[in-house]
Amino acid sequence: MSFPDIVSELKAQAPQTRGRLVANAPLAPITWFRVGGPAQVLFTPEDEADLAYFLGCIDPDLPVVVIGLGSNLIVRDGGVPGIVIRLGRGFGCIAIEDGYRLRVGTAVPDVKVARAAAEAGIAGLAFLRGIPGSIGGALRMNGGAYGGETVDALIEARAVDRAGRVHVAPKASLNMTYRHSGAPDDWIFTEALFEGRAGDPAEIAAEMDQITERREASQPIKSRTGGSTFKNPPGGKAWQLIDAAGCRGLTIGGAQVSEKHCNFLINTGAATAADIETLGETVRARVKQTSGIELDWEIKRIGVPG
């Protein structure tokens, strides 16, 4: 499927745009599941100023969605109408500041921030080693793993809204809760300021190695997966409910519930986005039937069906 090409129209609306605009850009290759249709337009801004300029110029009714490393994402088979924004090198800085602080761009992978903090002797950010995404995603959903979450180390974040306005938001204003940020839906995070505490680089590195070992032992990280599929319900574990509902190893088309960790869905090779999403909804229905608990998706789903 392809969409009408609106790139020339966008360039006319925002002629000083410096970033790259690509019509009908394939998204499957840049998502961990390797499924889904194209973006009507994929925009890779040069930097925050370029992003703000572009958003401020284009038709305000044109839909805009932002993606990161594509780890926690299902792109539906029909693709994504409007503009998909993917932040690149212009959002890739890591700067160590006084007071055990790190200022990082939101395109930086979480693991790179964990490593930079460890090398600088900054403790309190090792948990980021266990999150397979970028800092933008961690801000949007208060990503967490292995006893830590983004809100624990965050001081403030920068974002650009749909109208192109830049915001600097202190942590308290973001109202972060479990796998959730209260930031407006139209905000695109561009930078985060984190603060840790003094630590020994060798000890932090050892903590990160333990996290790596635990992930490799318990999660199907070498498969085409999207990370944790469902949020843990209050006081419970999603994987236990899925297991109790008899869903471990369940398959629909080319999609399978992981035998290794049943809160992970896997593309076994020929899955469509519809296979994966249908499998997820089947799991939700069975868990509701057996436990009375309704699981909420943690994986983000965008686009239209094929």
N, C-alpha and C positions, 0 to 999 in steps of 0.2 A: 504494500500500500504506500502511496505517496500523497503528500499534501500540496496545495498550491504554493508556488515559490513566491515568497513575499520579501525576499532579501533586498531587492532594489527599492522597494517601497520603504523599508526600514532605513536604508542608507539615505534616502531622500528626507526622511523625517529627522534623522540624527546624523547629518553629514560629517561631523567631526569625530565620529566614533573611531577609535583606534584598534579596538579588538576585532576578532575574527567572527564573521557570520557565515554559517554554512546551512544551505537549504537541504531538507530531507536527510539529515545526518543520522547514520546508524547509531543506535544507542546500545544494542546488545553487546558489542565488543568492549564497552566500558562499564558494564555491570558484572557483578560477581556471578550472577545466575546465567549470564550469556544468553538472555532471551529478550524478546520485545521488539516493537517496531521503531521507526525513526522519530526524531524530533522534527517538527515542521521547520524550526530554525534552531540551530545550536549556536549560542553566543559565548565566546570566551573573552571576557573583558581584559584589557591590559592591566588595569589597576582599579583602585576604589573610585578615583575621579572619573575614569572612563565608564565604569558601571553606573555611577550616579548620573552622569551626563546622558547616557543612553536611555536609562529608565525615565528620566525627566522629559525626554523628547518624544518618545513613542506614544502611540495611541493608548490611553489609559485603560481601555477595555480589552486590550490584547492580553490573553492569559500568559502568565510568567511562572515558571517553576524552576527551582534550583536543585542541582544534584551535586554530590561530592564524589567520593571514590566509587560509588555504586555498590557498596557492600550491603547496605540495609534497604534494598530497593527491588521492587518488581516493576518493570516497565511493561505495560500491557501490549498485546500483539498488534493492536491497531496504531500504536505510536502515540506521540504527545503533541496535540495541537498547540499552536502559539509558540512561545519561546522557552527553550530550556537553557538555563545559564549554568555553565560549569566554570568554576574559578580555577585559574592556572597559576603560572609562575609569579605573576604580580601579587599573589596572595600567599607566597611561600616563605616569608621571612621568619626567622627565629632570632630574637635578640634577648640576651641576658641583661637584666637591669639590676640596680642596687636593691638590697633588701630581699634577696632570694626570689626575685620576680623574673618571669619570662613573658615577653610580648611576642605573640605568634600570629601569623596569617592563617585564615581559616581553611586554606587548601592544604595545609601541612598535615600529613598523616599523624594520627595520635601517637603511634609508636615512635616517630621521630622526635616528638616533644618529650616523651618519656626518656628517650636516650639523651637528648640535649640537657635535660634537667639532671640526669644521673652524672653526666660528665662534668657538670658545673657544681656538683655536690649539693643539689637541691632535692630534698626529700619531700614526699607527699604527692608526687605525680606518677609514681611507678604504675599505678592502676591503669593508666592510659595504654600501657603495653598490651593489655588484654582487650582493647576495643579496636575492631578491624575497620576503622573509618577515618575520617578527617575531623579536624577541630570544628568545622562548621556544623557537621552532624552532631558532634558531642554537645555543642551549645544548644542546638535546636531541640534535642531530646534528652538533655541532661544525661548523656551517656555515662555508664558506670560499669565496673567489673571488679571482682576480687576485693570487695570491701571499700572501694572508693567510688565517688562519682564526681562529675564535672563541677557541680556547685561547691564542693568542698574546697577547691583550690582557686576558684574564679574570683577575680576582683571586679572586672568590668569587661564589657564587650562593645565593639563598634558594629554598626549595621547600616545598610542603605535600604530605604523603603521603596515602595512601588512608584512613588512620585519623584524619586531621586534625592530625597533628603537624607542626610547623614545623622545618625544618632549615636551618642555615647551613653551606654546604659550601665549603671552600677548593678552589681549582682542582685541586690535586694529588689530592684525594679523588675527583674525578670521572672520573679515568682516561680522558681524552679522546684519541681516536685519529682517523684519517681518517674523517670523516662519522659519528662515533660518540661517544656519551658513555656512560660506565660507571655513570651514576646509575641507581638502582632504577627499574624500569618504572613504578611507581605514583607517582613524584614528579611534581608539577606545579610547574614553575618559576614564581616570582612576581617575582623581582628579580635583577639582575646588577650587579656592581661591576667596571668596566673601568678599566684604566690605560694611558695612552699616554705620549707624551713631548712636549717642547716643539717646536712647529712654527709655521711661518708660515701664517696663514689663507689667503692668496692661493695659496700653493704647494699646500696641501692641497686647496683648491677646484679647482685646475687638475688635480690627480691624479684627483679624483672626476669631473671632466668627461671625462677620458680614458677612465675606466672606463665611463661612460655611452655614449660614442661607440663603444667596442669592443663593448659589449653590443648596441647598436642595429644595428651592422654585421654581427654574427655570429649573433644569436639572434632567433627569431620572437616578440619580446616583445609585439607588438601582437595576437597570436593568443590564442585560448583554450588555454593550455598549462599545464603544471605544473612548468616549469623542467627541470633535468637529470633524465632518467628513471632512468639507471643510474649507479652508482658507477664511477669509473675503476678497472680492475683494476690490481694492482701492476705498475708499469713500463709501463703502456699507457694508451690513450685509448679510452673506450667508443665515441665517435663514429666513430673510424677502423675499429673492428671491425664496427660496424653498417653502415658504408658498404661495407666489403669483403665483407660478407655479402649485398650487393645489396638492402638494405632502405630506402635513401633514397627517400622518396616513397611507400612501401608504404601501402596503405589497407585497413582492415577496417571495413565500415559507414561511419559518419561520422568515424572516427578515421584520422589520417594521421601517418606519420613525416615530420617537417619536411624540406622540400627545402633549407632554409637551414642547419639544424644538426640532424643526424640523431640526436642524443641527446635531442631534444625531440619529444614526441608532441603532436598538435594535435586539438582538436575543431573540425572544419570547419563545424559548425553544427547537425548533428542526431545527433551521437554519443551513445551510451549509455555508462555507466561500463563495461559489459561489453565494448563495442567497444574502448575504450581499453586495458583490462586485457588483453584477448585479443590485441590488436596488440602490446602489450609482451611478452607471453609468446611470441608468434610470433617476434619479434625475438630474444629470448633463445635460442630453439631454433635459429634459423638461425645465430646467432653461435657457439653451441656446436658446431654441425655443421661450420661452415667453419674455425673456429680452435681448437676444443677448449676454449675459455675460457667459463666460466659467469658471465654478468653478474649482479650483485646489484642489486635495485631500490633506488634512492635515494628515489623517491616513496613516501610512506606510503599504504597502502590499508586502509580501515576499512569495517566494516559487513558486510551479508550480500547475496548475489546476489539479483536481482529474480525 
